[in-house]
Structures are given as C-alpha cells and as structure tokens.
C-alpha cells in the first residue's frame, strides 16, 4: 500500500526545508509552512528562481521565534513579539495582499544573503491571502497549500537524466512510496492519516528545479527541467511534475500513514 515516506515544511519561501515525522494540516497547508517571505524594498518577492543562494538558508520557526542559520553568516534568533508588525503591500504571482514587517536585524541578514536590499515579511497568525480559484486561504506558497510527489516519479526521472536529482529540488510537502511512477497524476481525492485532500492540479515547473539545494547554485545543464520537458510537457507548453493539494479538513499526518485513493 502507498505510504507517506517524507514530510517537508518550508518556514520561509524559497529557503531550505525541514524534514518532519508528523505535521498538522489546516486550510493554509502544513502549520507553520511558508509563513515568511523575503522581498525587495518595492514589495517584489524574492525566490530561488532569481536568487538560488536562498536555498542555503535554514530556518526554524515554532510560532514564537524564528531562528536562521547560513554557512557564511552568524546565526540569528528573533522573537515574534519583537516584530514591528507594520503592514506592507506585497504580491505572489499576481495575488496582491498585505503582510507584516518583521525586524531590522532580519532585514539586514537577508540583505546579506540576497546581495541586495531586502526585507523579511511575516503572514501573522492567519494569512490574508484568499485564492478564489481554489476557495481557500494560502500562505506565501506559489499558488496552492500543499504539494504531493511520489518517490517513484523521482526515481523514474533519475533514470532519464545524467546525475542524481533529489526531492529537495522539487520542494514537496508530502512524499509517498509504494506507487507506480506518476500515479499521483491519476488521483482526484486521497486520504493520508486524518486528512482528506483534493488533488487539484498538476504543478508546473520552472528553472527553480535546476537549483542545487546544497550549493545554492543553478546547474549549467538545465537539468532536470530539460529532461522533464521531453516527456512531461502538457497544455500551453508547461512542464508538470507533482500534484497540488487542498486539504478538505484539518488533522495530522505522520510518516508511515497509508495513502488511500478515494477518487
């Protein structure tokens, strides 16, 4: 039976993920997932598509304190109660909304990482970003609360490319084993642990998957995007890998939970 083999949470958009053994799922996705995002002074968001070095940032967030580490910078730990809370207008792929300023020390730290002036924003306890097309509130994620990929899909991709690609390049929240490659494409509703998910849309891919997460650099050979384009190209020329999920109820998921296909 297909089972949940990995859970990943990304406290800050485009930075390294945390590997979990259990997670709480709510409307906005995994609790504490993508609650922060770096921006330029004009509100434009920064991602590893243009700033691959962001993936060398490791963040830990417990809802009260944000801790940051990076191989080339001193660690930084700031409590949420120290955040200024100033409302800042920003956007994620056309969704314009207001987020909250954090702290000058965090802004300065991320400016060092980005190599240009930057600020770090926080969503607060509840995201103000509501997406009409899927009917739920969403964090700083690109467009959906959660992403599912099967290990078999990555294994199949690695047989088609030079070198070995890792799941971190695709930034899923949930990974399952015990399926055929791309079995997730044929699902419409699934249950994992206490949560039922709507499998809403395939995830379109861009140059971000070419970033080596360990080095924070893009691969010169444009892999695995080049290989994916050869056999995973869909409508309007987009390249797909993984499936976007929307949770239909709140609950917990735990490593080893069975994935049950409902539709």
ABEGO torsion letter per residue (X at the ends): XBBBABBBBBABBGBBBBBBABBBBBAAEBBGBGABBBBBAAGBBBBAAABAAAAABBBBBAGABBBBBBAABBBBBBBAAABAGBBBBBBBGGBBBBBBBBBAAAAAAAAAAAGBBBBBBBAEABBABBBAAAGBBBBABAABABBBBBAAAAAAAAAABBEBBBAAAAGBABBBBGBBBGAAAABABBBBEABBBBBABBBBBBAAAABBAAAGBBBAAGOAAAAAAAAABBBGGBBBBEBBBBBABBEBBBBGBBBBBAX
